[in-house]
Amino acid sequence: MTSDILTLRQRAQEEAISFPALLARAEQLAGTVLLGDHGRRRAGMGDDFWQYRPLRAGDSYRQIDWRRSARGDEQFVREREWQIAQSVQVWVDNGASMRFSGDKDTPTKADRARLITLAACILLLRAGERVGLTGWSLPPRSGDVQILRLAEVFAGDDPEDYAEPEARGIIPHSKALFVSDFLGDLTAVENALTKAADRGVRGLLLMVLDPSEESFPFEGRTIFESVGGTLAHETLKAGDLRERYLTRLAERKARLNDLCRLTGWQFSVHHTNSSAQSALLWLYRAMDGSHG
């Protein structure tokens, strides 16, 4: 019992140290993305003029801008600028498989996933969005305090080798972001995206992989062991497994891409030896609907 308490205290201390460091790096990364003066601009009931658009069914005649409409045969409505507070819910894989790195100079998948996701959350929150976690533990909220809450959650680890995406509590017609290596059972991912799509939720899947997981550079006698220690496989001819492994990885990516296409989500792969900024830019642009 005493050892369990000491272990828990040590983990709590480690997390207390790690999450401010994660927050500082995410703040710095987010600062490299320029939002511009208007940020995520939307049409609505604000005070500043944004655009004219043609009159549509359901519009009131009182909305017509007669001066603009007088220039031609079509009637136009004068729209105003409004920052709509969109709810964005995120899930970041904290499973043991994410703590893998094939090289001491390359960050773990977990470190990179948390950094990119928290930086994206910072950008979204500062653009006026509400951001939270999927599930019930941290509902979407706005403000800088939410950034601290997210950083604290992201700093934790789960003991399981492969975590499953949490699809409960996703707000209908909101947006979502799932970040993982997606190397576990894809059934849970399919169920989560199907459930989200049924609620009108659109989102992004970001697959984070170590470069060695893409190239499979192993030869000769090799012992493959999961980070959590629950799975192990020894082979005398690792090189003979390369082609089969790469084929299965390609099939997994194709399955995820097809799943996103069917549910209206977007899919991308990020490697931990690549620029974190490039992944952040893709996430932010895709979340804003400007990236195909």
Salt bridges, closest charged atoms under 4 A:
GLU15 OE2 - ARG11 NH2 3.63
GLU27 OE1 - ARG126 NH1 2.91
ASP59 OD2 - ARG53 NH1 2.82
ASP65 OD2 - ARG78 NH1 3.92
GLU79 OE2 - ARG53 NE 2.65
GLU81 OE2 - HIS38 ND1 3.22
GLU81 OE2 - ARG41 NE 3.74
ASP105 OD1 - LYS104 NZ 3.49
ASP111 OD1 - ARG25 NH2 2.72
GLU129 OE2 - ARG40 NE 2.32
ASP144 OD1 - ARG126 NE 3.50
ASP157 OD1 - ARG99 NH1 3.78
ASP157 OD1 - ARG114 NH2 2.42
GLU166 OE1 - ARG168 NH2 2.84
ASP181 OD2 - LYS109 NZ 2.81
GLU190 OE2 - ARG255 NE 2.81
GLU213 OE2 - LYS109 NZ 2.75
GLU214 OE2 - LYS253 NZ 2.49
GLU214 OE2 - HIS271 NE2 2.67
GLU219 OE2 - ARG242 NH2 2.82
GLU234 OE2 - ARG221 NH2 2.72
ASP258 OD1 - ARG261 NH2 3.55
ASP288 OD1 - ARG40 NH1 3.19
ASP288 OD1 - ARG42 NH2 3.23
